[in-house]
Amino acid sequence: MIGSLPQTPIEWAQKACDSLMDTYEAGELPPAHRWHYHQGVFLCGMELLWKTLREDRYIDYIKQYVDDLVDEQGNFDFARDELDAVQAGLLLFTLYERTGKRKYREAAVKLRHLLLTLNRTSEGGYWHKDKYPNQMWLDGLYMAGVFSLKYANTYRDDALRAEVLHQERLMRKYMKDGATGLLYHAWDESRRMPWANPATGCSPEFWSRSLGWYGLAVSQFMDELPETDPGRAELAAELSGLVQALIRYQDPQSGLWYQVVDKGHEPDNWLETSGSCLFVYTIARAVKLGILPAEVADEAAEAARKGYEGLIQVLQRDEQGRLLLPDICIGTSAGDYRNYVTRPKVSNDLHGVGALVMACVEMQDLYRAQEADRV
């Protein structure tokens, strides 16, 4: 795959994974030898690829990353004061299912206990990190939410399932903008941050990757909630509304989305790839889930296709033929417009490559479904 030019979405997903596997041993994925959501996002994308292709070299690579950090008793070093530490815990469930090794369950239990120790807002919303007091960020719904639902289902922790739905409702209550249908990046209950709107507490902008994390979380929640759960229908309606809002802000020329989603007209704004990948995934998932109004479904499928093709157009290769995804915003805190548009751009940051793999896997499913409908 390193030397050939992919033709299908699943081949591009392979190319992305193989390129990073060719560059890094699993434990060396940056930041090396750390339990971190950067690696977790990329490896969660790889796990989706493995579930499609069942090539064990992918699940073996994931296992190498986890085993580099988690000992035989399930002990490992992770940040105790932030939601970001939970995300890589998504890798533990398949490994426990495949091997039966208790170390993976014990590690998951530790992350579940972390959630019990987090500081919270007055209504029980998780602070994103201790160093960001009184703040909820959209990012956090994915960083801890999907793990929490998987944990609740695997280990019969019903209280945790209810907790996840509560976190999402709080974000929607305080961070959703009625005019656009988008959600602001962050909310400060105390209104003390310089960026906080004194009336609402919200940060002032719609940052693409934070909205992408939210869409990724809600779309994956749908897989973890039974049809009979009343929260599922509520989330389906919200996901449908978000997808329709995102379509309105897609750049018609490139098929991608801007760093600040609703301000593509500003000359210093720029097309950002990691958020665009997450939007393609989210839109394609919504189409597959069948939650969109009939008059919107075809438009959404076309938006996903345009976004996917736009991403393929910007991909580059290094001298060894390895894939490079450019124009990925580095990790970013909440702030004003200038904060977002002046953030450095990098290539092959794991945020972006993981999101690209997820988007490609989902687009493969969408294209197959469309082909089946034509037969």
N, C-alpha and C positions, 0 to 999 in steps of 0.2 A: 504493500500500500504506500510506503514512503515515496517510491519513485513513480507511481502511476497517478493519473488525473482522475479523481472520482467523477462518477456520473449521477449517482442517486443520493438522496439525503443520507441514507444509512452509510454509504461509502464515505461521505464527508464526515460523518460522526466517527467512523473508524480512523480516517485520516487525522482528525484532531487528536484522538486518543493516542494513536500510534506515534504521532509526532512528539507528544510530551513524554510518552514512555521511552522513546528513543533518546530523549534529552536528559531525563532524570530517573534514577532509581526511586522507588516509591517513597522511601524515607527522606529523600532529598528534595521532594517537591517543596517549593518555597512557600512559607518560611520553613526551612529544613528541620525535621525531627520535632515538630510541634503539633499538638492537637489544635487544629485551627479550621475555621470555616472556609478559608480559601481552598485548601485541599479537599475539604468535605464537599464543596459545591462541584468541583471538577470530578471527584470520584463518584458522587451521586449521578452525574451525567453518565459516567462510565458504567455504573451499575444498570442504568436503563438500557444502554447499548448491550451489555451482557445478557440482560433478560430477553432481548430481541434475537441476538445471534447465538447465545449459549457457547461462546468461545471462552474456555476457562482461563485463558491467559489474562482476561480482564478482571475476573473475580479474584484470581490469584494475586494480581497487582494490588487490588484493594486490600486484600488480606495482609499483604506485606506492609502496607502503610499502617494498618491498625496494629499489627503485631510488633512493629517497631516501637510502639508507644505503650501498649497495654500488656502487662505481665500476666503470668499464669493465674494469678489471684484476682485479676480484674483491676489492679491498681494502675493508675496513670496520672500524669500531671496535666491539669487543665485550669483555666482561669475560673475563679469562683465567684466573680462579680459581674458577669455579663451574659446576656442571652446568646451571644455569638459562640460561646463555648459548647452549646448544646448541639449545634447543627451537624457536626461530624458524627454524632451519635446515630444518625440515620444509617450509617454503614454497619452498625452492630447487629441489626435484626437479621439480615440475610446470612451473615456469618454464623450467628447462633443457630439459625434454622439448618444450615448446611452441615455444621460440624458438631452441634450439640455441646460445644465447649462452654462451661459455665462462666469462663472469664468474660465472654461477650455480654452475657446477661448481667453479671456483676458490674461491669462498666456502665451499662445502661441504667442500672439502679442508682449509681452514683450521680449520673446526670439528672435523673428524675428528682433526687434529693436536692440537687442544686436549685431546682425551681422552687422548692419550699423555703429557701433561705433568701430569695431575692427581695429587695426593697420594692415597694408598690406605691401607686397613687392612692388617693383617698377612696377610690372605687375599686381598688384591687388590680389596677393595671401594672404590669411589670415595668419597672424602670429598665431602659435599654442597657445601661451600664451604671455602676455606682458613680462613675465620674461624670455622668449626665443625670443628676438628680431630678426627680419629678418629671422625667421625659419619657414618652413613648415614641418609638420610631416604627415606621412601616416595616423596616427590615426585620424587626424582631418577630413578626408573625411567622415568617418562614424559618428564621433561625431556631426557634423553639417549638413552633406550632405543629409542624408535620411530625417531628420526633414525638411530641406529646400524644398525638392521636395514634401513631403506630404503637407507642408504649401502652396506651390505654387499651387498645384492641388486643395486643399480644399478651399482656399481663393482667387484663381485666381490672383496670383502674378507671372506673366510671367517673370519678371526681375529676380526674385529669381531662377527660373529654369535655366535660362541662366548663372547665377552666379555659380551654382553648377557645371555645365559642364565645365566652365572656370577653376574652382579650380582643377578638375580632370585632365584637359589637362596640367595645369602647373606642377602638380606632375609627370605626365608621361614625360613631356618635360625634367625636371631636375633630376628626381630620378630613372628613369628606366634604367636598365643595359642591353645593347643590347646583351651581351654574354650569360647571364643566363635567361633573360626574367623576372627576379625578380626586385623589387624596393627597393632602400635603405630606411632605416627608416626615415631619416631626410635630409633636405637640408638647408644650411645657405647661403643666398644670399650675406651676407657681408664677408664670409670666415673667420670670426673672432674666431669661436669656435675651441678649440684644436682638435676636431675630424674632422673638415671640410677639405675635400680634397682641396688643394689650387687651383686646376684647375677647379674642378666641383662644389665645395661647399657641396658635399654629405658626409654623415656619412659613415663609412667604411664597415658596415655589413648589412646583411639581417636578421632582427630580426623577429622571427616567428609571434608574436602577431600583430605587426604592419602590416605585410603582410596580416594577417587574417582580420584585420579591413578594409583594402583596399578591399579585396575580398568580404567581407560581404557587404560593401557599394555598390560596383559596381553591385553585384548580386541583391541587393534590389532596386537599381536605375532602373533596368530593369522593375520592376513592376510599377514604377511611371512614366515612359516615354511612350507616345503613340507610336504605331508601325510606325507612319508617321514622328516622330521626327528624323531628321538625326543623332542626337547625340546618339540615341539608337543603331543603327547599328555599329557606331564607338565603343561604349562601349562593344557591344557583341563580337567584334573582340578582344578587349583587354582582356576581361574576358576569352575568349577561350585560348588566349596565356598564360595568367597567370595560368590557370588550367593545361595546358600541362607542364609548367615549374615546378609547384608544384609536379606533378606526378613523375618527374625525380628525385626529392630529397626526396621522401618518403622512410623511412627506411624499407627495405624489410622484416626484421624479425618481428618487432613490429607493423608495419603499421602506426606508428606515425611519427612526424617530430621533428627535433632538434631545440633547442633554437636559435642557429645561423644556418639558414636553410641549407646552402650549405657546412657546415664544420662538417658533421657527423663523419668524420675520426679523428677529434681531440679528444684526450682522456678525456679532461675536459669538452667537450660539453655534453649536456644531452637532453633527450627527454622531451619536454614541452607539457603539455596537453591543455592549453587554445588555443594556436595557432593551435594545431592539431584539436581541435573541430571546429574552424573557417574554417580550410581547408576542413574538411569533409563537412561542410555546403556548402561552396562555390562550391566544386566539384559536390556535389549532385544537387545543384541548376542549375549549368551549364548543367548537363545532362538533367534535367527536362525541361529547357528552350529550348533545342534542338539547341544550338548554336555551338556545337562542330562538327568538321569534322567527317564524318561517320566512318572513320577508327580509330578515337580516342574515340568515345562515349563508347564503351564497356570497353576499358581500364580504362577510367575515372570512370565508374560505379564500376568496380572492385577495383579501388584505394579508392573510397569512402567506399565501404564495408570493405576493409581491415583496413582502418582508424577507422571506427566505431567499428569494432570488437576489435581492439587494445585498444580503449578507454574503452570498457566494461571490458576487461581483467584487467585493472589497477585500476578499481573502488574498493573502500573499504567500510566497514561499521563500525560505532561506536558501543558502547555498547548498545545503544537503537535501533540499526538496521537502523539508518539513513545513507544515502549515503554520502560518502566522495570521492571527486575528488582530488587526490594528484598531486604534481609536477606542480603547477601553479606558474609562475613567478610573483612576486609582481610588482606593478607599476614601470615603468622604463623609464628613460630619454635616449636620444641618447648618444652613446659613442662608444668606441672601443670594440674589441672582449672580452677582460677581463671584461669590464663593464657588458656584458650580461651573460657570463657564471658563474660569481660570484654572481649574484643576488640571494637573498633568494628564496626558494621554500616554498609554503604554500598549505594547503588543504582547499577546499571549498571557496576560494576567489570568490567573486561574478563575477569577470571577467570570470572565468573558468566555474562556474556552469551555468551561463546564456548562454555561448557559447555551453556547452554540451546540454542544453535543445534545443537550435536552431538546433544543429546537429541531435539530435534524431528525432525531428519533421520532419526534411527534409528527413532523412533516411526512416522514415515510409512511406512518399509519394513515395520515390524511389522504395521501395520494393513493394508497392501496384501497381505501374505502371509496374514493371517487371512481377508481377503475372498476371496482366491483359493482357500483351503481350503474355504470355504463354497459355492463355485460347483460 
